[in-house]
Amino acid sequence: MQEANVVPRAIKRIVFESVSKYNGHRHEIIDAPHLKQIAGRAGRFRTSAQAEGSQGNFDESKPDSKMSALQLPSPSLGLVTTMEEADLPILRKAMASELSPIMSAGIFPPTAVLLKFATYFPPSTSFSYILLRLHELSLKHPRYHLCVLKDQIAIADIIQPVKKLTTHDRIVFCAAPAAVKSQGIAPIVTAFAKCVGNNSSGGLLDIKELPLDILDQKMTPDRMYMERLELLHKALILYLWLSYRFAGVFISQAMAFYVKRLTEDKIDKMLAEYSASPEIRRRIQRMREEALRQISKLNEPVARPDDSETQTEIPDAPFLSDKARPIEQDQGLIGTHTDVMLKWYKDTSQEAS
């Protein structure tokens, strides 16, 4: 097979489609450290040839150019902005803020330590209990802390009823990228664990819990259809991850890659045809205009007692309550971020007044 020419490109700009996210419980404004981490990728991509200081600029019109000729201006300049104007003040405040120093590094217990520690408990002991006890009894240097084991505990409880799993198997599953917060993922994780415990066929078509039938259904602009597509995508990512750890069980890796690509095409088509339709975009634009009117009341110049210059105050973004819900729940694909922003601006405006 002839290897295709791959042209590495610098990331010139980062555009935030949204400055809020759903944390599993409620919608919230992304905090400054995370915003700066994402924004910091702009202009920072460099190849080894660039790091060694090779001369010359890369001509994008010549895809066959040699890697050694690839060079960006130094220092490289990255640009960061938002797709919606209403989000820009939040991004500006985050970029101008000073980050607190990191006082300790998060670590997980090594596999060898977990295996040794588990031998001190009866075989019937819940593995989540073993994890919690190790977390409680561990002695750490002040520069380190044990990471929160929330996801690992959730996975351990999901697969606890599965028989014939070794301790090492459970450790592997607890480290897997399983989106345990997603509705419907638990039966899939259990099915995967049973394949390992029983050493049975983990062929993609043999696992009935996978919602593969969604690929044959007609595309509809409702939330349930999109959620099933996303569930299948997450399940396929988990399947592929496990196929590298249990190669003799999950044997349909090539098919999983193919189905994953089909699922991604469906998701892209869904977003292109419904989420980006002109009618929906006009609705979002009207909501954004309302948000801008609200934020204009907050950005009035104020004079500080210790500063002769007039400056603009931008309020901090608080955590949003669970009442922030999608506006267009019947269509299910739009309105969530705009609703979050409008609520934040309105609540902050009321507090300011």
C-alpha positions, -999 to +999 in steps of 0.1 A: +000+000+000+014+034-010+017+058+019-003+090+014+014+123+017+005+138+051+011+176+054+013+187+090-002+222+095+002+248+122-029+256+142-032+293+133-065+301+151-089+287+177-126+295+174-148+287+204-182+275+193-193+277+229-178+288+263-201+266+283-204+229+288-225+203+305-205+187+334-228+157+339-251+175+363-257+211+350-244+235+324-216+258+335-193+284+320-159+268+313-134+281+338-104+303+329-077+276+332-095+253+307-103+282+283-066+292+283-055+256+278-076+252+247-068+287+234-031+280+240-030+255+212-033+283+186+001+289+170+019+262+191+020+233+167+055+228+154+073+198+138+107+185+147+121+202+116+109+235+129+122+228+164+157+222+149+155+256+133+154+247+096+149+277+073+123+284+047+085+287+047+062+259+037+042+264+005+007+250+010+002+249-027+029+222-030+017+192-011+048+172-021+072+196-004+098+180+019+093+180+056+126+197+061+113+227+043+084+232+067+090+263+088+067+288+105+076+323+114+092+324+149+077+332+172+045+318+158+014+339+164-020+323+173-054+339+171-083+331+194-119+342+191-155+331+196-181+322+170-207+343+188-200+379+199-218+373+232-191+349+243-162+372+236-162+391+269-160+359+288-131+347+267-113+381+270-116+380+308-102+344+309-073+352+287-064+383+308-066+365+341-037+351+361-038+314+368-033+300+403-001+279+406-005+241+406+005+230+441+003+192+436+002+166+408-026+140+405-017+104+403-034+070+402-024+039+421-001+017+399-014-017+388+011-036+408+001-018+440-036-025+433-029-062+427-009-065+459-035-046+479-064-067+466-048-098+480-055-086+516-093-089+510-116-119+506-123-128+470-159-117+473-150-082+483-164-055+460-136-041+439-149-005+444-145-010+481-109-020+476-103+011+455-118+033+482-098+017+510-066+022+491-075+058+484-081+064+522-050+046+534-024+058+509+004+080+522+015+107+497+041+134+495+025+169+497+034+175+461+011+147+450-026+138+455-046+108+444-070+116+416-107+113+423-118+078+415-154+086+407-154+071+372-133+041+383-157+034+412-187+037+388-172+012+364-162-012+392-198-012+405-211-018+370-190-049+364-190-062+399-217-089+392-198-103+363-182-136+373-147-150+364-131-116+360-096-115+375-084-086+395-062-075+366-093-076+343-112-053+367-082-029+368-081-027+330-119-021+328-117+006+355-091+025+334-112+022+302-127+053+285-162+044+294-186+073+294-204+061+326-225+092+328-242+084+295-275+068+297-275+033+283-237+027+286-239+004+316-254-026+299-228-023+271-199-022+296-214-052+314-217-071+281-181-064+273-170-076+307-190-108+303-171-115+270-139-112+289-150-132+320-165-160+299-137-158+273-165-158+247-167-143+213-165-105+214-174-102+177-191-068+171-222-084+156-225-109+185-229-082+212-267-076+212-264-046+236-248-025+209-274-002+192-262-010+157-298-009+144-297+029+146-276+030+114-305+014+095-331+038+108-342+069+089-326+101+102-349+122+122-343+156+139-351+145+175-330+142+206-335+105+210-320+097+176-290+118+182-284+103+217-285+068+203-259+077+177-237+092+203-242+061+225-231+039+197-201+061+190-190+059+226-195+022+227-173+017+196-145+038+211-146+016+242-147-016+220-116-004+201-098+004+233-105-030+247-095-047+215-059-036+221-060-051+257-080-082+250-072-090+214-083-126+216-118-116+228-127-084+208-118-097+174-137-073+151-114-043+153-114-036+116-152-038+115-154-015+146-133+011+128-156+009+098-188+012+118-173+041+138-167+060+106-203+053+095-216+066+128-195+097+126-208+104+090-243+101+104-236+125+132-220+150+108-249+148+084-273+152+113-256+183+125-252+197+089-288+192+079-306+202+111-285+221+135-271+244+109-304+250+090-311+287+082-343+287+102-325+274+133-296+298+128-320+327+127-335+316+160-301+314+176-292+348+162-323+364+178-313+348+211-278+361+207-290+396+200-310+395+233-279+383+251-259+412+237-285+437+249-282+422+284-244+422+284-243+458+272-258+468+306-229+450+323-201+466+304-206+502+314-174+520+322-166+523+360-140+543+377-118+526+403-107+546+433-070+537+429-070+543+391-074+575+373-085+557+341-119+545+334-121+507+331-147+481+321-158+455+346-168+421+333-185+400+360-173+365+368-193+336+354-209+316+382-220+280+381-253+277+364-282+259+380-299+228+368-327+249+354-306+257+323-323+235+298-324+233+260-349+257+245-357+236+214-362+203+231-385+191+204-356+194+179-330+185+205-300+199+187-300+236+194-306+262+220-287+247+250-257+270+249-277+301+241-301+293+269-271+290+293-257+323+282-289+342+284-296+328+319-261+338+330-264+373+316-299+379+331-289+365+365-257+386+366-276+417+354-301+413+383-273+410+408-255+440+394-286+461+396 
